[in-house]
Amino acid sequence: MRKNSLLEILGTSLKLGLTSFGGPVAHLGYFRNEYIDKRKWLDDKTYADIIAICQFLPGPASSQVGIAIGMLRGGFLGGIISWLGFTLPSVIVLILFALAFQSFSLGDANWITSLKIVAVAVVLHAVLGMGKTLTPDKPRIAIAIIAMLIMLLFPSAIVQIAVIVGAAIIGYFLFSKNAESKVKNFTVSISKKQGILALSILVVLLIGLPILAQIVNHSYISIFDTFFRVGSIVFGGGHVVLPLLEQEVVPNGLLTNSEFLAGYGMAQAVPGPLFTFASYLGTMMSGVIGGVIATIAMFLPSFLLIVGALPFLGELRKHKSFQGILTGVNAGVVGILLAAFYDPVFTSSITDAASFSLAAILFVLLYFWKTPAWLIVIIGVVLGEVMRVLLG
């Protein structure tokens, strides 16, 4: 039974890793479609609570949500397998791209533009689906709208954290009294001691790695230290990690600016988490082994944080005050996703009437015809090429 469950986790996460284009907001839409609508592995409330917890943690939120779902389904090993399946396709592509960089000249391919338009339909579908569940009344709609306006006017990772904290405080005062007395429980085969151990390992590595890198002057240790540190402090998703990584590798002469930007362009074109950009950078810096080390170091903090948080989530959800906090946070997250839908997803993808028309067609197929998300990717690329030929 457990073996079959792990194989199911691997197959499902690998499918998502091959088809989840569009960045972290789109990933949450793909996850919801696959894990909740199709497979019924968890309900909307649990899914929303996991997202809310991951929004509080540094690192790639969509990857953390996938790891958490894998752990709920198959324990500690299930979380590892879920991460591998979702991450491995883009890791392989980006490592191969780094190895072939000197032989290639990759420009702005037409199919990359089509994938960005696909992301518009997927993200809008995700936001609408989550909005129905998480903002069903006027107070929560108001929280979402205020969060959206703040994020649009003052976009930054620090502001996002402030919005989440503010939504949590509002939720505590507005919704704690009306919280559910009976919450559907979930079990995870990770003890509180293991959770505390994971958080302890995170702290030890954050303190010890910079010291070790200074004592032992080795490229692999330096790579692990750099990417582990960045992965531990990034709030706000994959796009926020880019300036931090640029400061770590370009001024130090590890990569040129053009090499950095070429890898960033390719990372945008592949499915899966944008944090796999680390795979490209590590490979450029120190070969395939460097790419593997950078990838592990980049995602390890997220894994340790999820292991540390999950054992306490089930118990905390039973308390009305915590339910109220999560209710506020969930509404705030909808606003953050709305802001992310507008910028960068919509503004960077919809540039003319043709791109808007393609996005509208894909959204109708996804929302009303219930077309599978992976098929939307294929249809989007094909229709994009057809429209490009017809319109010259």
SULWOGI-V162950 format. One record per residue. N is the residue number from 1. RES is the residue in one small letter. OMEGA is omega in whole degrees, 0 to 359 (* if undefined). NEAR is the number of other C-alpha atoms within 8 Angstrom. Layout:
# SULWOGI-V162950
n=[N/N]
res=[RES/RES]
omega=[OMEGA/OMEGA]
near=[NEAR/NEAR]
This chain:
# SULWOGI-V162950
n=[1/2/3/4/5/6/7/8/9/10/11/12/13/14/15/16/17/18/19/20/21/22/23/24/25/26/27/28/29/30/31/32/33/34/35/36/37/38/39/40/41/42/43/44/45/46/47/48/49/50/51/52/53/54/55/56/57/58/59/60/61/62/63/64/65/66/67/68/69/70/71/72/73/74/75/76/77/78/79/80/81/82/83/84/85/86/87/88/89/90/91/92/93/94/95/96/97/98/99/100/101/102/103/104/105/106/107/108/109/110/111/112/113/114/115/116/117/118/119/120/121/122/123/124/125/126/127/128/129/130/131/132/133/134/135/136/137/138/139/140/141/142/143/144/145/146/147/148/149/150/151/152/153/154/155/156/157/158/159/160/161/162/163/164/165/166/167/168/169/170/171/172/173/174/175/176/177/178/179/180/181/182/183/184/185/186/187/188/189/190/191/192/193/194/195/196/197/198/199/200/201/202/203/204/205/206/207/208/209/210/211/212/213/214/215/216/217/218/219/220/221/222/223/224/225/226/227/228/229/230/231/232/233/234/235/236/237/238/239/240/241/242/243/244/245/246/247/248/249/250/251/252/253/254/255/256/257/258/259/260/261/262/263/264/265/266/267/268/269/270/271/272/273/274/275/276/277/278/279/280/281/282/283/284/285/286/287/288/289/290/291/292/293/294/295/296/297/298/299/300/301/302/303/304/305/306/307/308/309/310/311/312/313/314/315/316/317/318/319/320/321/322/323/324/325/326/327/328/329/330/331/332/333/334/335/336/337/338/339/340/341/342/343/344/345/346/347/348/349/350/351/352/353/354/355/356/357/358/359/360/361/362/363/364/365/366/367/368/369/370/371/372/373/374/375/376/377/378/379/380/381/382/383/384/385/386/387/388/389/390/391/392]
res=[m/r/k/n/s/l/l/e/i/l/g/t/s/l/k/l/g/l/t/s/f/g/g/p/v/a/h/l/g/y/f/r/n/e/y/i/d/k/r/k/w/l/d/d/k/t/y/a/d/i/i/a/i/c/q/f/l/p/g/p/a/s/s/q/v/g/i/a/i/g/m/l/r/g/g/f/l/g/g/i/i/s/w/l/g/f/t/l/p/s/v/i/v/l/i/l/f/a/l/a/f/q/s/f/s/l/g/d/a/n/w/i/t/s/l/k/i/v/a/v/a/v/v/l/h/a/v/l/g/m/g/k/t/l/t/p/d/k/p/r/i/a/i/a/i/i/a/m/l/i/m/l/l/f/p/s/a/i/v/q/i/a/v/i/v/g/a/a/i/i/g/y/f/l/f/s/k/n/a/e/s/k/v/k/n/f/t/v/s/i/s/k/k/q/g/i/l/a/l/s/i/l/v/v/l/l/i/g/l/p/i/l/a/q/i/v/n/h/s/y/i/s/i/f/d/t/f/f/r/v/g/s/i/v/f/g/g/g/h/v/v/l/p/l/l/e/q/e/v/v/p/n/g/l/l/t/n/s/e/f/l/a/g/y/g/m/a/q/a/v/p/g/p/l/f/t/f/a/s/y/l/g/t/m/m/s/g/v/i/g/g/v/i/a/t/i/a/m/f/l/p/s/f/l/l/i/v/g/a/l/p/f/l/g/e/l/r/k/h/k/s/f/q/g/i/l/t/g/v/n/a/g/v/v/g/i/l/l/a/a/f/y/d/p/v/f/t/s/s/i/t/d/a/a/s/f/s/l/a/a/i/l/f/v/l/l/y/f/w/k/t/p/a/w/l/i/v/i/i/g/v/v/l/g/e/v/m/r/v/l/l/g]
omega=[181/179/179/179/179/177/178/177/180/181/182/181/178/176/178/179/180/188/187/175/168/176/190/180/177/180/180/176/176/180/182/180/186/189/183/184/185/191/178/180/178/182/183/183/179/179/180/180/178/178/181/178/182/177/179/187/172/179/183/187/183/178/179/177/178/177/181/179/177/178/177/183/188/177/183/180/177/177/178/181/178/178/180/182/183/189/190/181/181/176/181/181/184/174/178/179/178/180/183/187/183/182/186/167/187/177/177/181/181/184/175/177/179/179/177/179/174/181/179/180/183/181/179/178/181/182/178/180/180/180/179/183/191/178/184/183/186/179/181/174/179/178/180/181/179/178/180/181/180/182/179/183/182/185/173/180/181/179/178/177/179/178/180/179/178/178/178/180/178/180/179/183/185/193/184/182/183/182/181/177/178/180/178/185/171/182/176/186/176/183/177/177/178/177/179/178/180/179/178/178/179/181/180/180/179/180/189/185/178/178/179/180/178/182/182/182/181/186/182/179/178/179/181/180/183/186/176/180/179/180/182/188/185/169/172/173/190/183/181/183/187/179/178/179/180/179/181/190/185/179/180/177/180/174/172/180/180/176/179/183/177/177/178/178/179/179/178/187/183/176/177/186/179/178/176/168/177/180/178/183/180/179/177/183/187/175/184/179/177/178/179/180/180/180/180/181/183/185/183/178/179/181/180/180/179/177/179/186/188/182/182/185/182/181/181/182/180/182/184/180/179/175/178/178/181/177/177/180/180/177/177/179/177/177/178/178/176/178/179/177/180/182/25/192/184/186/182/185/184/186/180/182/182/180/177/180/180/179/180/178/182/179/178/179/183/189/186/181/177/178/180/184/181/179/176/178/181/180/181/180/181/180/178/178/179/180/180/179/183/183/178/*]
near=[4/6/6/7/10/12/8/8/14/12/9/10/14/14/10/13/15/11/11/13/14/17/14/13/13/14/13/10/13/13/11/10/10/10/11/13/8/7/7/8/7/8/8/8/6/8/9/10/10/10/11/12/9/12/11/8/10/14/15/13/13/11/10/13/11/14/15/12/10/16/14/13/11/13/12/9/9/15/16/10/12/16/13/11/16/17/12/10/13/15/13/8/9/15/13/8/10/12/10/8/8/6/5/6/6/6/4/6/7/7/9/10/10/11/14/12/14/15/13/14/13/15/13/10/12/14/12/8/8/10/11/8/8/12/13/9/6/7/6/12/11/8/13/15/9/9/13/15/10/11/13/9/6/7/9/8/9/7/11/12/10/8/11/13/9/8/14/14/10/10/15/13/8/8/13/14/8/7/10/7/6/5/7/4/5/6/6/10/8/11/7/9/6/10/14/9/9/12/11/8/9/11/8/8/8/10/8/8/10/9/8/9/12/7/6/7/8/7/7/9/12/10/12/11/12/9/13/15/10/12/16/11/8/11/11/13/11/12/7/11/12/8/7/9/9/10/9/9/10/12/8/8/7/8/11/8/7/6/8/12/8/9/13/9/8/10/12/11/9/9/14/17/14/11/10/14/12/12/15/15/13/18/16/12/10/11/10/9/9/15/18/11/12/16/14/8/13/15/12/10/13/14/10/12/12/12/12/15/10/12/13/9/8/11/8/9/10/11/8/13/10/12/15/18/16/12/12/17/14/13/16/15/13/15/15/13/11/10/12/10/13/9/10/8/13/10/9/9/11/10/8/6/7/7/11/10/8/12/12/9/8/13/12/9/11/15/9/6/7/7/9/7/11/8/8/13/12/8/9/14/11/8/9/11/10/8/9/8/7/6/5/4]
